[in-house]
Amino acid sequence: MKASSRRDFLKGLGVAAAGGLITSGLSLEAEGRGRRQARSAAGPMGRRVERVAADPSDIPPPIHRDWPITHNITLRVEEVVAEIEPGVTFNFMTYNGQIPGPMIRVRQGDVVNLTLENPATNRLPHNVDFHAVYGPGGGAAHTLVAPGQSKTIRFRCLYPGAYVYHCAVPDLDYHISSGMFGMILVEPPEGLPPVDREYYLGQHELYTDKQPGEPGHHNFDFDKLFAEKPTYVLFNGAKYGLTAERYGALKAKVGETVRIFLAVGGPNVTSNFHPIGNVLSYVWREGAILSNPERNAQTVAVPPGSCGIFHMRLPVPGPVKLVDHALTRVARKGLLAVLEVEGPEQPDIYNPNPA
Ligand SMILES: [Cu+2]
């Protein structure tokens, strides 16, 4: 890419300051070196951790106040090594060590002091683009931090909805794929409809230099990224992670209502979200919570860089499998979460032995 067109490209991403090659103290030339190093990096790089999969029940509580406040929120970038599945490791990039990054929950009109920390032990520059923010690059232009740097921006959340945030450096597809995305939920003044439980999931896909399940360390594969042919398609960075066989299933009881927040990082693959053995009784596509919800939808497309809000009723016991209905991703590429619904059988609704 010619220098001028590269500059325009970077500017389009909200990364470069207008007319300058130096952005927020970070030389793009140095960043270019970082990219080449990243591409040649092979083998495990970074601290080994037990898991990157976020706990899907780790969600800030619904908001009941009717006045705006200021939040001080720190996102810390952690480049870590973890297992995609047992015996298969990968170099993940995360906000706060988890995929998806922490769910940020605010009310329309709230102010956020957002600090992005990039510890000196990391290898790469990072930043963050919030789709809930009016401002250059959704904040990316002013949060670009080299290892050892930290930056703070302040923004006011003016429009309600569920929005993705993600890393937006020039290799943003590589960074998002590796785990750098999450959700910011901006509640409207009247709040969200009441439910019994809430869960938070993040879908993304990994491009590795091996086949799914091949033991050992998988390196990032830029050729597969270019071809948009992922090795794994995952919830929360882990193959079948949110099931009883691994980190545990989601739980609920018969008669409850559940709200699922789904953030799709991608970077390229659209989720076709579907609950096997249930239906999405209310759907706010795009996380557009002020819109009228769709009713009783079966499979809902959530594109990369977007969110879905889904309500389910749970009238009968048993597992509800949460999938992307492009089912090769489930059967062969690792995508699955299970919601275990406990309670008495309801034979007038579903009866496996009607004799
Ligand atoms: Cu990044």
Boltz pocket constraint, residues with backbone or C-beta under 6 A from the ligand:
constraints:
  - pocket:
      binder: B
      contacts: [[A, 93], [A, 125], [A, 126], [A, 127], [A, 167], [A, 168], [A, 169], [A, 175], [A, 180]]
      max_distance: 6.0
